[in-house]
Amino acid sequence: MERRRGTRKGKRLAPYLLGAPAAIWLGVFFLVPLVTMMSLSLQRCDSVTLACRMIWHFGEFPEQVSQFRPFFMRSLYYAGSATVIDLLVSFPIAYWIAFRAKRKNFFLLMLLLPFFVSFVIRTISWQFLLSDQGILLGTLKNLHLLPENFHVLATGTAVIAGIAYNFLPFTALPLYVSLERIDPHVLEAAHDLYASRRAAFAKVTIPLAVPGIFAAFLLTFVPGAGDYLNAQILGGTSNGMIGNVIQNKFLVFFDYPAASALSAILMGVMLIGIAAYAKVLGSRTIEEYI
């Protein structure tokens, strides 16, 4: 009897024991830094000793928003533009792999292979590619297809291009998963009902792929809005994003309350977007998109 009770107790505790490592990991490396950051945003720190004390200074949030509003808007614009570009580029690729390719795993590997290289190295490669006398622009200028004073580096275009390239897998993979799950018989039924290819694509494929499209948008937009490396390497001094401001506040000026407040504001904006996604799409079944 006691052995049977012990077995039942072990079965009840098994899910908690299996989930304990993940819970500890999230607690140590996510919750603790998050609480620390939120606490710092309400403190005052000495610029010399870096000693901080809690004063519950909520005014730090509106101060930082008013001071760095252009950086927030620029970050959202760059991330949004790069995300739209990634969706337009990734959807045909994911569609072809899901419905036309015979060796899907091979083409997925080819899609992801360039991204096995370091994020920094890939961004620096874009710097060489987009330089005024680089392989691309230099060749076009030598062929007199571009004026000599034409440049892309140190512009918003270069930053958007870098973000779009670096976060392309975050868009392509959710799209592929969503498209690959579509039952081919559904498309065959649409054709049997005299739907043209264009009508079947617009009325069946796109609605069924909507969850993947929104997931790809979030997975690309969220890290893109917080990125600072592309703006630092490709954008120059006049195209900084909010990530660059946070980096300087933390590592250069040691203004921890301001940096924490900016991080909390950015995180809050991202959470609002995710909550809106969950509200609009998260609870719907796939049939509701048809």
SEKE-421433 format. One record per residue (C-alpha): residue number from 1; residue in one letter; chain; x, y negated, z negated. Coordinates in steps of 0.02 Angstrom, whole numbers, padded with zeros to 5 digits. Layout:
BEGIN
+-----+--------+--------+--------+--------+--------+
! num ! residu ! chaine !      X !      Y !      Z !
+-----+--------+--------+--------+--------+--------+
! NUM !      A !      A !      X !      Y !      Z !
...
+-----+--------+--------+--------+--------+--------+
% end
This chain:
BEGIN
+-----+--------+--------+--------+--------+--------+
! num ! residu ! chaine !      X !      Y !      Z !
+-----+--------+--------+--------+--------+--------+
!   1 !      M !      A !  00000 !  00000 !  00000 !
!   2 !      E !      A !  00138 ! -00120 ! -00048 !
!   3 !      R !      A !  00234 ! -00074 !  00109 !
!   4 !      R !      A !  00080 ! -00114 !  00214 !
!   5 !      R !      A !  00062 ! -00283 !  00129 !
!   6 !      G !      A !  00244 ! -00320 !  00161 !
!   7 !      T !      A !  00222 ! -00277 !  00345 !
!   8 !      R !      A !  00071 ! -00393 !  00359 !
!   9 !      K !      A !  00165 ! -00533 !  00272 !
!  10 !      G !      A !  00313 ! -00509 !  00388 !
!  11 !      K !      A !  00200 ! -00521 !  00540 !
!  12 !      R !      A !  00124 ! -00683 !  00473 !
!  13 !      L !      A !  00294 ! -00758 !  00440 !
!  14 !      A !      A !  00372 ! -00701 !  00605 !
!  15 !      P !      A !  00310 ! -00850 !  00711 !
!  16 !      Y !      A !  00373 ! -00973 !  00580 !
!  17 !      L !      A !  00542 ! -00888 !  00566 !
!  18 !      L !      A !  00561 ! -00884 !  00755 !
!  19 !      G !      A !  00515 ! -01067 !  00768 !
!  20 !      A !      A !  00623 ! -01122 !  00622 !
!  21 !      P !      A !  00785 ! -01149 !  00722 !
!  22 !      A !      A !  00696 ! -01260 !  00848 !
!  23 !      A !      A !  00608 ! -01356 !  00709 !
!  24 !      I !      A !  00772 ! -01384 !  00616 !
!  25 !      W !      A !  00857 ! -01438 !  00778 !
!  26 !      L !      A !  00718 ! -01565 !  00816 !
!  27 !      G !      A !  00717 ! -01625 !  00638 !
!  28 !      V !      A !  00904 ! -01657 !  00629 !
!  29 !      F !      A !  00933 ! -01725 !  00804 !
!  30 !      F !      A !  00767 ! -01810 !  00840 !
!  31 !      L !      A !  00665 ! -01853 !  00686 !
!  32 !      V !      A !  00811 ! -01910 !  00578 !
!  33 !      P !      A !  00884 ! -02027 !  00711 !
!  34 !      L !      A !  00709 ! -02090 !  00752 !
!  35 !      V !      A !  00670 ! -02132 !  00571 !
!  36 !      T !      A !  00842 ! -02211 !  00551 !
!  37 !      M !      A !  00816 ! -02318 !  00706 !
!  38 !      M !      A !  00644 ! -02376 !  00649 !
!  39 !      S !      A !  00714 ! -02415 !  00477 !
!  40 !      L !      A !  00859 ! -02516 !  00550 !
!  41 !      S !      A !  00739 ! -02622 !  00653 !
!  42 !      L !      A !  00663 ! -02686 !  00489 !
!  43 !      Q !      A !  00829 ! -02722 !  00404 !
!  44 !      R !      A !  00957 ! -02862 !  00402 !
!  45 !      C !      A !  01141 ! -02818 !  00431 !
!  46 !      D !      A !  01296 ! -02918 !  00389 !
!  47 !      S !      A !  01395 ! -02952 !  00548 !
!  48 !      V !      A !  01562 ! -02928 !  00457 !
!  49 !      T !      A !  01536 ! -02784 !  00337 !
!  50 !      L !      A !  01391 ! -02706 !  00437 !
!  51 !      A !      A !  01302 ! -02676 !  00271 !
!  52 !      C !      A !  01114 ! -02671 !  00296 !
!  53 !      R !      A !  00970 ! -02700 !  00177 !
!  54 !      M !      A !  00785 ! -02672 !  00199 !
!  55 !      I !      A !  00684 ! -02834 !  00209 !
!  56 !      W !      A !  00537 ! -02771 !  00315 !
!  57 !      H !      A !  00571 ! -02899 !  00449 !
!  58 !      F !      A !  00435 ! -02861 !  00577 !
!  59 !      G !      A !  00471 ! -03024 !  00667 !
!  60 !      E !      A !  00619 ! -02941 !  00753 !
!  61 !      F !      A !  00501 ! -02859 !  00878 !
!  62 !      P !      A !  00417 ! -03014 !  00953 !
!  63 !      E !      A !  00584 ! -03106 !  00949 !
!  64 !      Q !      A !  00669 ! -02973 !  01054 !
!  65 !      V !      A !  00522 ! -02958 !  01174 !
!  66 !      S !      A !  00519 ! -03146 !  01207 !
!  67 !      Q !      A !  00708 ! -03154 !  01225 !
!  68 !      F !      A !  00732 ! -03004 !  01339 !
!  69 !      R !      A !  00566 ! -02997 !  01433 !
!  70 !      P !      A !  00654 ! -03013 !  01604 !
!  71 !      F !      A !  00760 ! -02860 !  01563 !
!  72 !      F !      A !  00606 ! -02759 !  01516 !
!  73 !      M !      A !  00516 ! -02810 !  01675 !
!  74 !      R !      A !  00670 ! -02775 !  01781 !
!  75 !      S !      A !  00689 ! -02602 !  01703 !
!  76 !      L !      A !  00508 ! -02558 !  01736 !
!  77 !      Y !      A !  00520 ! -02623 !  01914 !
!  78 !      Y !      A !  00681 ! -02529 !  01954 !
!  79 !      A !      A !  00619 ! -02368 !  01874 !
!  80 !      G !      A !  00449 ! -02381 !  01958 !
!  81 !      S !      A !  00525 ! -02414 !  02129 !
!  82 !      A !      A !  00649 ! -02270 !  02112 !
!  83 !      T !      A !  00509 ! -02154 !  02056 !
!  84 !      V !      A !  00400 ! -02197 !  02206 !
!  85 !      I !      A !  00550 ! -02168 !  02322 !
!  86 !      D !      A !  00583 ! -02000 !  02240 !
!  87 !      L !      A !  00401 ! -01948 !  02260 !
!  88 !      L !      A !  00402 ! -01994 !  02445 !
!  89 !      V !      A !  00566 ! -01901 !  02474 !
!  90 !      S !      A !  00535 ! -01751 !  02362 !
!  91 !      F !      A !  00357 ! -01708 !  02411 !
!  92 !      P !      A !  00396 ! -01653 !  02591 !
!  93 !      I !      A !  00547 ! -01555 !  02529 !
!  94 !      A !      A !  00449 ! -01469 !  02391 !
!  95 !      Y !      A !  00304 ! -01436 !  02509 !
!  96 !      W !      A !  00417 ! -01356 !  02639 !
!  97 !      I !      A !  00504 ! -01246 !  02511 !
!  98 !      A !      A !  00340 ! -01193 !  02431 !
!  99 !      F !      A !  00244 ! -01153 !  02591 !
! 100 !      R !      A !  00367 ! -01131 !  02733 !
! 101 !      A !      A !  00537 ! -01074 !  02669 !
! 102 !      K !      A !  00573 ! -00888 !  02662 !
! 103 !      R !      A !  00722 ! -00898 !  02545 !
! 104 !      K !      A !  00649 ! -01015 !  02414 !
! 105 !      N !      A !  00780 ! -00983 !  02279 !
! 106 !      F !      A !  00920 ! -01022 !  02401 !
! 107 !      F !      A !  00847 ! -01189 !  02453 !
! 108 !      L !      A !  00808 ! -01236 !  02273 !
! 109 !      L !      A !  00989 ! -01201 !  02231 !
! 110 !      M !      A !  01046 ! -01309 !  02377 !
! 111 !      L !      A !  00932 ! -01446 !  02315 !
! 112 !      L !      A !  01004 ! -01440 !  02140 !
! 113 !      L !      A !  01185 ! -01401 !  02182 !
! 114 !      P !      A !  01244 ! -01583 !  02200 !
! 115 !      F !      A !  01174 ! -01620 !  02028 !
! 116 !      F !      A !  01290 ! -01497 !  01944 !
! 117 !      V !      A !  01419 ! -01637 !  01958 !
! 118 !      S !      A !  01433 ! -01762 !  01816 !
! 119 !      F !      A !  01307 ! -01906 !  01813 !
! 120 !      V !      A !  01449 ! -02032 !  01802 !
! 121 !      I !      A !  01546 ! -01958 !  01949 !
! 122 !      R !      A !  01390 ! -01958 !  02058 !
! 123 !      T !      A !  01357 ! -02141 !  02017 !
! 124 !      I !      A !  01536 ! -02191 !  02054 !
! 125 !      S !      A !  01521 ! -02097 !  02219 !
! 126 !      W !      A !  01375 ! -02209 !  02261 !
! 127 !      Q !      A !  01484 ! -02358 !  02220 !
! 128 !      F !      A !  01612 ! -02301 !  02350 !
! 129 !      L !      A !  01475 ! -02262 !  02475 !
! 130 !      L !      A !  01391 ! -02433 !  02458 !
! 131 !      S !      A !  01549 ! -02537 !  02447 !
! 132 !      D !      A !  01567 ! -02677 !  02574 !
! 133 !      Q !      A !  01704 ! -02588 !  02672 !
! 134 !      G !      A !  01653 ! -02411 !  02626 !
! 135 !      I !      A !  01614 ! -02264 !  02739 !
! 136 !      L !      A !  01436 ! -02320 !  02773 !
! 137 !      L !      A !  01435 ! -02510 !  02775 !
! 138 !      G !      A !  01615 ! -02525 !  02837 !
! 139 !      T !      A !  01577 ! -02415 !  02988 !
! 140 !      L !      A !  01418 ! -02513 !  03029 !
! 141 !      K !      A !  01512 ! -02677 !  03016 !
! 142 !      N !      A !  01651 ! -02613 !  03129 !
! 143 !      L !      A !  01518 ! -02567 !  03256 !
! 144 !      H !      A !  01447 ! -02744 !  03238 !
! 145 !      L !      A !  01280 ! -02674 !  03180 !
! 146 !      L !      A !  01289 ! -02772 !  03018 !
! 147 !      P !      A !  01357 ! -02947 !  02981 !
! 148 !      E !      A !  01522 ! -02958 !  02889 !
! 149 !      N !      A !  01444 ! -03043 !  02738 !
! 150 !      F !      A !  01314 ! -02906 !  02714 !
! 151 !      H !      A !  01327 ! -02815 !  02548 !
! 152 !      V !      A !  01224 ! -02695 !  02443 !
! 153 !      L !      A !  01325 ! -02679 !  02283 !
! 154 !      A !      A !  01281 ! -02797 !  02141 !
! 155 !      T !      A !  01100 ! -02803 !  02200 !
! 156 !      G !      A !  00940 ! -02726 !  02138 !
! 157 !      T !      A !  00934 ! -02617 !  02293 !
! 158 !      A !      A !  01093 ! -02528 !  02240 !
! 159 !      V !      A !  01026 ! -02498 !  02065 !
! 160 !      I !      A !  00862 ! -02428 !  02132 !
! 161 !      A !      A !  00957 ! -02316 !  02254 !
! 162 !      G !      A !  01067 ! -02250 !  02115 !
! 163 !      I !      A !  00922 ! -02214 !  01998 !
! 164 !      A !      A !  00823 ! -02131 !  02138 !
! 165 !      Y !      A !  00968 ! -02018 !  02184 !
! 166 !      N !      A !  01018 ! -01970 !  02007 !
! 167 !      F !      A !  00842 ! -01926 !  01951 !
! 168 !      L !      A !  00784 ! -01838 !  02109 !
! 169 !      P !      A !  00779 ! -01663 !  02029 !
! 170 !      F !      A !  00662 ! -01728 !  01893 !
! 171 !      T !      A !  00538 ! -01765 !  02033 !
! 172 !      A !      A !  00569 ! -01619 !  02150 !
! 173 !      L !      A !  00555 ! -01475 !  02026 !
! 174 !      P !      A !  00384 ! -01519 !  01949 !
! 175 !      L !      A !  00317 ! -01549 !  02124 !
! 176 !      Y !      A !  00381 ! -01381 !  02184 !
! 177 !      V !      A !  00308 ! -01289 !  02034 !
! 178 !      S !      A !  00139 ! -01373 !  02060 !
! 179 !      L !      A !  00135 ! -01336 !  02246 !
! 180 !      E !      A !  00200 ! -01159 !  02228 !
! 181 !      R !      A !  00056 ! -01117 !  02111 !
! 182 !      I !      A ! -00075 ! -01161 !  02242 !
! 183 !      D !      A ! -00162 ! -01004 !  02302 !
! 184 !      P !      A ! -00138 ! -00989 !  02492 !
! 185 !      H !      A ! -00312 ! -00914 !  02503 !
! 186 !      V !      A ! -00384 ! -01082 !  02451 !
! 187 !      L !      A ! -00305 ! -01164 !  02602 !
! 188 !      E !      A ! -00363 ! -01021 !  02713 !
! 189 !      A !      A ! -00540 ! -01047 !  02649 !
! 190 !      A !      A ! -00529 ! -01231 !  02692 !
! 191 !      H !      A ! -00476 ! -01188 !  02870 !
! 192 !      D !      A ! -00616 ! -01058 !  02882 !
! 193 !      L !      A ! -00736 ! -01200 !  02839 !
! 194 !      Y !      A ! -00671 ! -01295 !  02992 !
! 195 !      A !      A ! -00559 ! -01414 !  02896 !
! 196 !      S !      A ! -00415 ! -01481 !  02999 !
! 197 !      R !      A ! -00237 ! -01469 !  02931 !
! 198 !      R !      A ! -00242 ! -01653 !  02886 !
! 199 !      A !      A ! -00410 ! -01635 !  02798 !
! 200 !      A !      A ! -00352 ! -01479 !  02704 !
! 201 !      F !      A ! -00194 ! -01569 !  02649 !
! 202 !      A !      A ! -00290 ! -01722 !  02589 !
! 203 !      K !      A ! -00440 ! -01633 !  02512 !
! 204 !      V !      A ! -00357 ! -01475 !  02442 !
! 205 !      T !      A ! -00168 ! -01484 !  02429 !
! 206 !      I !      A ! -00151 ! -01660 !  02359 !
! 207 !      P !      A ! -00288 ! -01640 !  02226 !
! 208 !      L !      A ! -00216 ! -01475 !  02168 !
! 209 !      A !      A ! -00042 ! -01553 !  02159 !
! 210 !      V !      A ! -00098 ! -01704 !  02057 !
! 211 !      P !      A ! -00039 ! -01631 !  01889 !
! 212 !      G !      A !  00134 ! -01600 !  01963 !
! 213 !      I !      A !  00138 ! -01775 !  02040 !
! 214 !      F !      A !  00100 ! -01856 !  01874 !
! 215 !      A !      A !  00223 ! -01745 !  01782 !
! 216 !      A !      A !  00357 ! -01789 !  01910 !
! 217 !      F !      A !  00316 ! -01973 !  01891 !
! 218 !      L !      A !  00336 ! -01968 !  01703 !
! 219 !      L !      A !  00493 ! -01861 !  01704 !
! 220 !      T !      A !  00574 ! -01983 !  01826 !
! 221 !      F !      A !  00507 ! -02149 !  01765 !
! 222 !      V !      A !  00541 ! -02125 !  01579 !
! 223 !      P !      A !  00729 ! -02088 !  01590 !
! 224 !      G !      A !  00746 ! -02210 !  01735 !
! 225 !      A !      A !  00678 ! -02354 !  01632 !
! 226 !      G !      A !  00803 ! -02318 !  01493 !
! 227 !      D !      A !  00952 ! -02295 !  01609 !
! 228 !      Y !      A !  01099 ! -02415 !  01595 !
! 229 !      L !      A !  01240 ! -02331 !  01692 !
! 230 !      N !      A !  01173 ! -02365 !  01866 !
! 231 !      A !      A !  01145 ! -02548 !  01826 !
! 232 !      Q !      A !  01317 ! -02563 !  01749 !
! 233 !      I !      A !  01411 ! -02481 !  01894 !
! 234 !      L !      A !  01304 ! -02530 !  02043 !
! 235 !      G !      A !  01209 ! -02685 !  01989 !
! 236 !      G !      A !  01340 ! -02807 !  01929 !
! 237 !      T !      A !  01308 ! -02938 !  01797 !
! 238 !      S !      A !  01145 ! -03009 !  01863 !
! 239 !      N !      A !  01045 ! -02848 !  01877 !
! 240 !      G !      A !  01057 ! -02779 !  01701 !
! 241 !      M !      A !  00920 ! -02670 !  01628 !
! 242 !      I !      A !  00859 ! -02658 !  01451 !
! 243 !      G !      A !  00972 ! -02508 !  01424 !
! 244 !      N !      A !  01123 ! -02620 !  01453 !
! 245 !      V !      A !  01060 ! -02743 !  01323 !
! 246 !      I !      A !  01034 ! -02604 !  01196 !
! 247 !      Q !      A !  01206 ! -02533 !  01231 !
! 248 !      N !      A !  01289 ! -02704 !  01205 !
! 249 !      K !      A !  01188 ! -02738 !  01047 !
! 250 !      F !      A !  01242 ! -02572 !  00972 !
! 251 !      L !      A !  01422 ! -02555 !  01030 !
! 252 !      V !      A !  01484 ! -02733 !  01064 !
! 253 !      F !      A !  01391 ! -02852 !  00949 !
! 254 !      F !      A !  01348 ! -02724 !  00814 !
! 255 !      D !      A !  01176 ! -02802 !  00799 !
! 256 !      Y !      A !  01091 ! -02643 !  00741 !
! 257 !      P !      A !  00921 ! -02717 !  00695 !
! 258 !      A !      A !  00899 ! -02800 !  00865 !
! 259 !      A !      A !  00959 ! -02645 !  00958 !
! 260 !      S !      A !  00843 ! -02534 !  00856 !
! 261 !      A !      A !  00697 ! -02651 !  00885 !
! 262 !      L !      A !  00728 ! -02651 !  01073 !
! 263 !      S !      A !  00742 ! -02461 !  01074 !
! 264 !      A !      A !  00580 ! -02445 !  00975 !
! 265 !      I !      A !  00490 ! -02564 !  01094 !
! 266 !      L !      A !  00549 ! -02468 !  01247 !
! 267 !      M !      A !  00500 ! -02303 !  01166 !
! 268 !      G !      A !  00330 ! -02376 !  01123 !
! 269 !      V !      A !  00299 ! -02428 !  01302 !
! 270 !      M !      A !  00347 ! -02255 !  01362 !
! 271 !      L !      A !  00235 ! -02171 !  01233 !
! 272 !      I !      A !  00088 ! -02277 !  01288 !
! 273 !      G !      A !  00114 ! -02215 !  01466 !
! 274 !      I !      A !  00126 ! -02034 !  01409 !
! 275 !      A !      A ! -00029 ! -02053 !  01301 !
! 276 !      A !      A ! -00123 ! -02125 !  01450 !
! 277 !      Y !      A ! -00067 ! -01977 !  01555 !
! 278 !      A !      A ! -00125 ! -01853 !  01423 !
! 279 !      K !      A ! -00292 ! -01943 !  01406 !
! 280 !      V !      A ! -00327 ! -01950 !  01592 !
! 281 !      L !      A ! -00252 ! -01786 !  01652 !
! 282 !      G !      A ! -00195 ! -01679 !  01508 !
! 283 !      S !      A ! -00364 ! -01608 !  01458 !
! 284 !      R !      A ! -00434 ! -01582 !  01633 !
! 285 !      T !      A ! -00439 ! -01417 !  01722 !
! 286 !      I !      A ! -00368 ! -01401 !  01895 !
! 287 !      E !      A ! -00541 ! -01382 !  01974 !
! 288 !      E !      A ! -00584 ! -01561 !  01923 !
! 289 !      Y !      A ! -00457 ! -01629 !  02047 !
! 290 !      I !      A ! -00547 ! -01553 !  02197 !
+-----+--------+--------+--------+--------+--------+
% end
